[in-house]
């Protein structure tokens, strides 16, 4: 069991990596269930104990804030991508 990271350690690692990306643009792909998938591009404005917040440009110049949990990144319910290259960030699907 020493070789595998516990889910709590992985969540901490996700939080730490996202804290380093604060202020950067990210593309978020969120699976909302029942075949509803939402994709948005915005700026990571905050990281907190259990969630992170992305500010998204909406229609007519308005902005909205979307919050997501680190656990959703761990379970791939929320996927994060670099908006310029399309490269997936924080991919934890290969870990057991």
C-alpha positions in Angstrom: 0.0 0.0 0.0 3.0 2.3 0.4 3.4 2.6 -3.4 -0.1 3.8 -4.1 -1.3 7.3 -3.1 -4.5 7.6 -1.1 -7.4 9.6 -2.6 -6.8 12.3 0.0 -3.2 12.7 -1.1 -4.3 12.9 -4.7 -6.8 15.6 -3.9 -4.0 17.5 -2.2 -1.9 17.1 -5.2 -4.6 18.4 -7.5 -5.2 21.4 -5.2 -1.4 22.2 -5.2 -1.1 21.9 -9.0 -4.2 24.1 -9.6 -2.9 26.7 -7.1 0.2 27.0 -9.3 -2.1 27.6 -12.3 -4.1 30.4 -10.6 -4.6 33.3 -13.0 -4.2 31.1 -16.1 -6.8 30.3 -18.7 -8.2 26.8 -18.7 -10.8 24.9 -20.7 -13.2 22.9 -18.5 -15.2 19.9 -19.7 -17.8 18.9 -17.1 -20.0 15.9 -17.3 -23.3 16.9 -15.6 -24.9 13.5 -16.0 -27.7 12.3 -18.4 -25.5 12.9 -21.4 -25.1 16.6 -20.5 -21.6 17.8 -21.1 -20.6 21.5 -20.7 -17.4 23.0 -22.0 -16.3 26.4 -21.0 -13.1 28.4 -21.2 -12.2 30.8 -18.4 -9.6 32.0 -15.9 -8.8 30.1 -12.7 -9.4 32.8 -10.0 -9.3 30.8 -6.8 -8.4 27.6 -5.1 -9.9 26.7 -1.7 -9.9 23.7 0.6 -12.5 21.6 -1.3 -13.1 23.5 -4.5 -11.7 25.8 -7.2 -13.4 28.7 -9.1 -13.2 29.6 -12.7 -14.5 32.9 -14.1 -16.1 32.4 -17.5 -16.9 35.1 -20.1 -20.6 34.8 -20.9 -22.7 36.5 -23.6 -22.9 40.3 -23.8 -19.8 40.8 -21.9 -21.0 39.3 -18.6 -18.9 37.0 -16.5 -20.0 34.1 -14.3 -18.1 32.1 -11.8 -18.2 28.3 -11.9 -17.0 26.2 -9.0 -15.8 22.6 -9.2 -14.5 20.1 -6.6 -11.1 18.6 -6.7 -12.7 15.1 -6.3 -14.5 15.7 -9.6 -11.1 16.1 -11.3 -9.9 13.0 -9.6 -12.9 11.0 -10.9 -12.8 12.6 -14.4 -16.2 14.1 -14.0 -14.4 17.4 -14.6 -11.5 17.5 -17.1 -9.2 20.4 -17.5 -7.4 21.3 -20.7 -4.9 23.9 -21.9 -7.0 26.2 -24.1 -4.2 26.8 -26.6 -2.8 23.3 -27.1 -5.8 21.2 -26.1 -3.5 19.1 -23.9 -5.3 17.6 -20.9 -4.0 18.8 -17.5 -4.1 16.8 -14.3 -4.9 13.3 -15.8 -5.3 10.9 -12.9 -7.1 8.1 -14.8 -4.0 5.9 -15.0 -3.4 5.8 -11.2 -4.7 2.9 -9.2 
